[in-house]
Amino acid sequence: MKKTALVAALAAITAVPAFAQSSVTLWGRINTTVESQKVGSQDRKVVVQNNSSRLGFKGQEDLGGGLKASFSLEHGLDSDTGAASGGAAAYWNRASWVQLEGSFGAVRLGKWFPGSYFATADYVSMHNHDTGTSADALYGTRFTTNNKVSYFTPTVAGFNAEVGVAAGEGTAPRAWDLAVNYDMGPLHAGFGYEKVGIYKQYALRGLYELGALTFGGYYQREEVDGFKSRNVGRLAAMYTVGQSEFHLNVGGSKAGGNGDFRFGGGKQFTAGYNYNLSKRTKVYGFYTKTDYNGSNVQSKDFNSLAVGVRHNF
């Protein structure tokens, strides 16, 4: 027994330098609300609602000469039930990628959300990072996440970009994604372009910080093979006082749509309040309302009054 313990101790000691060469971090977010929701003409109901909670592992190794290897594994979960988000069969249903980076930029392979989305709609949704029932219901995307290869440029004079392609394996069409971001002082801007088969969309985003006030928005155009098209717009503002944040955003789209129930156009309004207990934890509340045009889609009309807690770890 003593020999076994000694061997185990020596193995642990000799393993320390290997671990010291790289870092692995367990991280995540639990984001949950209690809401009073109404859908169409249905009776109002009270629910416990997940808001894109997740669990992840990420790591990085310094290979020398300015070259680094990194990875990310991210699991989306429903914090109100513990199940995988949306009943997904894949455990790493949000991200699973490996990357090499250096002075040339970075090359990534695997699965992750498109850069065009983060450069536009997600950036503007400041209240709850475009999650849960207060998420942007009008922004159009086909969200190609699987079987991707992307190149990320270094940041030069405030600009950086991501150019990605999805292989189009099996029955999935080949997809292209482009994101360009600019961050310099109080000005933040972005451009996103996405093409999935016969579908394409592009959007422009801008935000400006003026003291305690941050305001901006995006404009999006989406098309399906030239015979269906739609314009989407959203304006957002955040006013900060101490640990408090006051949020307001409004969006709208005209008829045209992208082939689902949103083809008739619609409008969305959200007002929210966040109180930051710390850098990682906040309590918050919001009211959101989405109305779709046309009698055949009014069953999708939605509104919710919510209070919740978000904790990052």
C-alpha positions as CSV (number, residue, x, y, z in Angstrom):
1,M,0.0,0.0,0.0
2,K,2.9,2.4,0.9
3,K,4.6,1.7,-2.5
4,T,1.3,2.3,-4.3
5,A,0.8,5.6,-2.5
6,L,4.4,6.6,-3.2
7,V,4.0,5.8,-6.9
8,A,0.7,7.8,-7.1
9,A,2.3,10.8,-5.3
10,L,5.3,10.8,-7.7
11,A,3.0,10.6,-10.7
12,A,1.0,13.6,-9.4
13,I,4.2,15.6,-8.9
14,T,5.6,14.7,-12.3
15,A,2.3,15.7,-13.9
16,V,2.4,19.2,-12.5
17,P,4.7,20.7,-15.2
18,A,2.5,19.3,-17.9
19,F,-0.5,21.1,-16.5
20,A,1.5,24.3,-15.9
21,Q,2.1,24.5,-19.7
22,S,-1.6,25.1,-20.4
23,S,-4.7,26.4,-18.7
24,V,-8.2,24.9,-18.6
25,T,-11.1,26.9,-17.2
26,L,-14.5,25.7,-16.1
27,W,-17.0,28.5,-16.7
28,G,-20.7,29.1,-17.2
29,R,-23.8,31.1,-16.6
30,I,-27.1,30.4,-14.9
31,N,-29.8,32.8,-16.0
32,T,-33.4,32.2,-14.9
33,T,-36.6,34.3,-14.7
34,V,-40.1,34.0,-13.3
35,E,-42.5,35.4,-15.9
36,S,-46.1,36.1,-16.5
37,Q,-46.5,35.2,-20.2
38,K,-49.3,35.6,-22.7
39,V,-49.2,34.0,-26.2
40,G,-51.9,35.1,-28.7
41,S,-55.4,34.7,-27.3
42,Q,-54.3,32.0,-24.8
43,D,-54.8,32.6,-21.1
44,R,-51.9,34.3,-19.3
45,K,-49.7,31.9,-17.3
46,V,-46.8,32.0,-14.9
47,V,-43.6,30.1,-15.8
48,V,-40.0,29.6,-14.7
49,Q,-38.0,30.5,-17.8
50,N,-34.4,29.6,-18.8
51,N,-32.4,32.4,-20.5
52,S,-29.6,30.6,-22.4
53,S,-27.9,29.1,-19.3
54,R,-24.7,27.2,-20.2
55,L,-21.7,25.3,-18.9
56,G,-18.3,25.3,-20.6
57,F,-14.7,24.3,-20.6
58,K,-12.1,26.4,-22.3
59,G,-8.3,26.1,-22.4
60,Q,-5.2,27.5,-24.0
61,E,-1.6,26.4,-24.4
62,D,1.4,28.5,-25.3
63,L,3.4,26.7,-28.0
64,G,6.2,29.2,-28.2
65,G,7.2,31.7,-30.9
66,G,3.9,33.6,-30.4
67,L,1.8,30.5,-31.4
68,K,-1.0,29.4,-29.1
69,A,-3.5,26.5,-29.2
70,S,-7.0,26.8,-27.7
71,F,-10.3,25.1,-27.4
72,S,-13.9,25.6,-26.2
73,L,-16.6,23.1,-25.3
74,E,-19.9,24.6,-24.4
75,H,-23.2,22.9,-23.3
76,G,-26.5,24.8,-23.3
77,L,-28.9,23.7,-20.5
78,D,-32.4,24.6,-19.4
79,S,-31.8,25.9,-15.9
80,D,-35.5,25.4,-15.0
81,T,-35.4,21.6,-15.8
82,G,-31.7,20.6,-16.1
83,A,-32.3,19.2,-19.6
84,A,-30.2,20.1,-22.7
85,S,-31.4,23.4,-24.3
86,G,-34.2,22.8,-26.7
87,G,-34.0,19.0,-26.2
88,A,-30.7,18.9,-28.2
89,A,-29.3,15.5,-28.7
90,A,-25.7,16.8,-28.9
91,Y,-24.1,17.5,-25.4
92,W,-21.8,20.2,-26.7
93,N,-24.8,21.9,-28.4
94,R,-23.4,25.4,-28.3
95,A,-19.7,25.2,-29.2
96,S,-17.0,22.6,-29.8
97,W,-14.0,24.0,-31.5
98,V,-10.2,24.0,-31.7
99,Q,-8.0,26.9,-32.7
100,L,-4.4,27.9,-33.6
101,E,-3.5,31.6,-33.3
102,G,-0.5,33.8,-33.6
103,S,0.6,37.1,-35.1
104,F,-1.2,36.1,-38.3
105,G,-4.6,35.9,-36.6
106,A,-6.4,32.7,-35.8
107,V,-7.8,29.6,-37.6
108,R,-10.7,27.8,-35.9
109,L,-12.4,24.5,-36.8
110,G,-15.6,23.0,-35.4
111,K,-18.9,24.3,-34.2
112,W,-19.9,27.8,-32.9
113,F,-22.4,30.6,-33.5
114,P,-21.8,32.9,-36.5
115,G,-19.8,36.0,-36.2
116,S,-22.3,38.0,-38.3
117,Y,-24.8,37.6,-35.4
118,F,-22.5,38.7,-32.7
119,A,-21.4,41.7,-34.8
120,T,-25.0,43.0,-35.1
121,A,-28.1,41.8,-33.3
122,D,-26.4,40.3,-30.2
123,Y,-24.2,43.4,-29.7
124,V,-27.3,45.7,-29.8
125,S,-29.3,43.6,-27.3
126,M,-27.6,45.0,-24.2
127,H,-30.3,44.2,-21.6
128,N,-30.1,40.4,-21.5
129,H,-27.6,39.6,-24.3
130,D,-30.4,38.5,-26.7
131,T,-31.6,35.6,-24.5
132,G,-34.9,34.2,-23.3
133,T,-38.2,35.8,-24.1
134,S,-36.8,39.3,-24.4
135,A,-34.5,38.2,-27.2
136,D,-34.8,39.9,-30.6
137,A,-37.8,38.1,-32.2
138,L,-37.4,39.8,-35.6
139,Y,-33.7,39.5,-36.6
140,G,-33.4,37.0,-39.5
141,T,-30.7,34.3,-39.6
142,R,-30.3,30.6,-40.5
143,F,-27.7,30.1,-37.7
144,T,-25.3,27.8,-39.3
145,T,-23.1,26.5,-36.5
146,N,-21.8,23.0,-37.5
147,N,-18.8,21.8,-39.6
148,K,-17.1,25.2,-39.9
149,V,-13.7,26.7,-40.7
150,S,-13.0,30.3,-40.0
151,Y,-10.1,32.8,-40.1
152,F,-10.0,35.6,-37.6
153,T,-7.8,38.6,-38.4
154,P,-5.7,40.4,-35.8
155,T,-7.1,43.7,-34.5
156,V,-5.6,46.7,-36.5
157,A,-6.6,50.3,-35.7
158,G,-9.8,49.1,-34.0
159,F,-10.8,46.7,-36.8
160,N,-11.1,42.9,-36.8
161,A,-12.9,40.4,-38.9
162,E,-14.0,36.8,-39.1
163,V,-14.5,35.0,-42.4
164,G,-16.1,31.5,-42.2
165,V,-17.4,28.7,-44.3
166,A,-19.5,25.7,-43.3
167,A,-18.8,22.6,-45.3
168,G,-22.4,21.7,-46.2
169,E,-22.1,18.1,-45.2
170,G,-25.0,15.7,-45.7
171,T,-28.2,17.5,-46.7
172,A,-27.1,20.8,-45.2
173,P,-26.2,23.6,-47.8
174,R,-22.8,25.2,-47.8
175,A,-22.8,28.4,-45.8
176,W,-20.6,31.5,-45.7
177,D,-20.3,34.0,-42.9
178,L,-18.5,37.4,-42.6
179,A,-18.3,39.7,-39.6
180,V,-16.4,43.0,-39.3
181,N,-16.1,44.9,-36.0
182,Y,-14.8,48.3,-35.1
183,D,-14.2,49.4,-31.5
184,M,-12.4,52.6,-30.8
185,G,-13.1,54.9,-27.9
186,P,-16.9,55.5,-27.6
187,L,-17.7,54.3,-31.1
188,H,-18.6,50.6,-31.7
189,A,-19.7,49.4,-35.2
190,G,-20.2,46.2,-37.0
191,F,-21.2,44.5,-40.3
192,G,-22.5,41.0,-40.8
193,Y,-23.1,38.9,-43.9
194,E,-24.5,35.4,-44.0
195,K,-25.4,33.1,-47.0
196,V,-26.9,29.7,-46.5
197,G,-28.0,28.1,-49.8
198,I,-30.5,30.4,-51.4
199,Y,-30.8,32.5,-48.3
200,K,-28.7,35.6,-47.5
201,Q,-28.8,38.4,-45.0
202,Y,-26.6,41.4,-44.2
203,A,-26.8,43.9,-41.4
204,L,-25.1,47.1,-40.2
205,R,-24.7,48.0,-36.5
206,G,-23.6,51.0,-34.5
207,L,-23.4,52.0,-30.9
208,Y,-22.1,55.2,-29.2
209,E,-21.2,55.8,-25.6
210,L,-22.0,59.3,-24.4
211,G,-21.2,59.3,-20.7
212,A,-23.8,57.3,-18.8
213,L,-25.8,56.9,-22.0
214,T,-25.2,54.2,-24.7
215,F,-27.4,54.2,-27.7
216,G,-27.5,52.7,-31.2
217,G,-29.1,50.1,-33.3
218,Y,-28.9,48.0,-36.5
219,Y,-30.4,47.7,-39.9
220,Q,-30.8,44.3,-41.6
221,R,-31.8,43.1,-45.1
222,E,-32.6,39.5,-45.7
223,E,-33.5,37.7,-49.0
224,V,-34.5,34.2,-50.2
225,D,-33.3,33.7,-53.8
226,G,-34.5,37.2,-54.7
227,F,-38.2,36.5,-54.5
228,K,-38.7,37.1,-50.8
229,S,-37.1,40.0,-48.9
230,R,-37.5,41.8,-45.7
231,N,-36.0,44.8,-43.9
232,V,-35.5,44.8,-40.1
233,G,-34.5,47.6,-37.8
234,R,-33.9,48.0,-34.1
235,L,-33.0,50.9,-31.8
236,A,-31.6,50.4,-28.3
237,A,-30.5,52.6,-25.4
238,M,-29.0,52.0,-22.0
239,Y,-28.6,54.6,-19.2
240,T,-26.3,53.7,-16.2
241,V,-26.5,55.1,-12.7
242,G,-24.2,53.5,-10.2
243,Q,-25.0,49.8,-10.2
244,S,-28.3,50.4,-12.0
245,E,-29.0,50.1,-15.7
246,F,-32.1,51.3,-17.5
247,H,-32.8,49.7,-20.9
248,L,-35.2,50.4,-23.7
249,N,-35.3,49.0,-27.2
250,V,-37.8,48.8,-30.1
251,G,-37.6,46.9,-33.4
252,G,-39.8,46.5,-36.4
253,S,-39.9,44.7,-39.8
254,K,-42.1,45.1,-42.9
255,A,-43.9,42.3,-44.7
256,G,-41.8,40.0,-46.9
257,G,-40.3,37.7,-44.3
258,N,-37.9,34.7,-44.5
259,G,-40.4,31.9,-45.0
260,D,-41.6,31.4,-41.4
261,F,-44.4,33.0,-39.4
262,R,-42.6,36.3,-39.4
263,F,-43.2,36.9,-43.1
264,G,-46.0,39.3,-42.3
265,G,-43.7,41.7,-40.5
266,G,-44.1,42.9,-36.9
267,K,-42.8,45.0,-34.1
268,Q,-41.3,44.4,-30.7
269,F,-40.8,46.6,-27.6
270,T,-38.7,45.8,-24.5
271,A,-38.1,47.9,-21.4
272,G,-35.8,46.5,-18.7
273,Y,-33.9,47.3,-15.5
274,N,-30.7,45.6,-14.3
275,Y,-29.1,46.0,-10.8
276,N,-25.6,44.7,-10.7
277,L,-24.9,43.1,-7.3
278,S,-21.3,42.4,-8.5
279,K,-19.4,42.0,-11.8
280,R,-20.8,38.4,-12.0
281,T,-24.3,38.6,-10.6
282,K,-27.3,40.8,-11.4
283,V,-31.0,40.9,-10.6
284,Y,-33.2,42.3,-13.3
285,G,-36.7,42.7,-14.6
286,F,-38.3,43.5,-18.0
287,Y,-41.4,43.8,-20.0
288,T,-41.4,42.7,-23.6
289,K,-44.1,42.6,-26.3
290,T,-44.1,41.4,-29.8
291,D,-46.9,41.9,-32.3
292,Y,-47.0,40.3,-35.8
293,N,-48.9,41.8,-38.7
294,G,-51.7,39.8,-40.3
295,S,-54.6,37.8,-38.9
296,N,-52.9,34.5,-39.8
297,V,-50.0,35.1,-37.5
298,Q,-51.6,36.9,-34.5
299,S,-51.5,33.6,-32.6
300,K,-47.8,34.2,-32.3
301,D,-48.2,37.6,-30.6
302,F,-46.4,37.5,-27.3
303,N,-45.8,39.6,-24.1
304,S,-44.2,38.9,-20.8
305,L,-43.5,40.6,-17.5
306,A,-40.4,39.0,-15.9
307,V,-38.0,39.2,-12.9
308,G,-34.8,37.1,-12.7
309,V,-31.3,36.5,-11.6
310,R,-28.2,35.9,-13.7
311,H,-24.9,34.6,-12.3
312,N,-21.7,34.1,-14.2
313,F,-19.0,31.8,-12.9
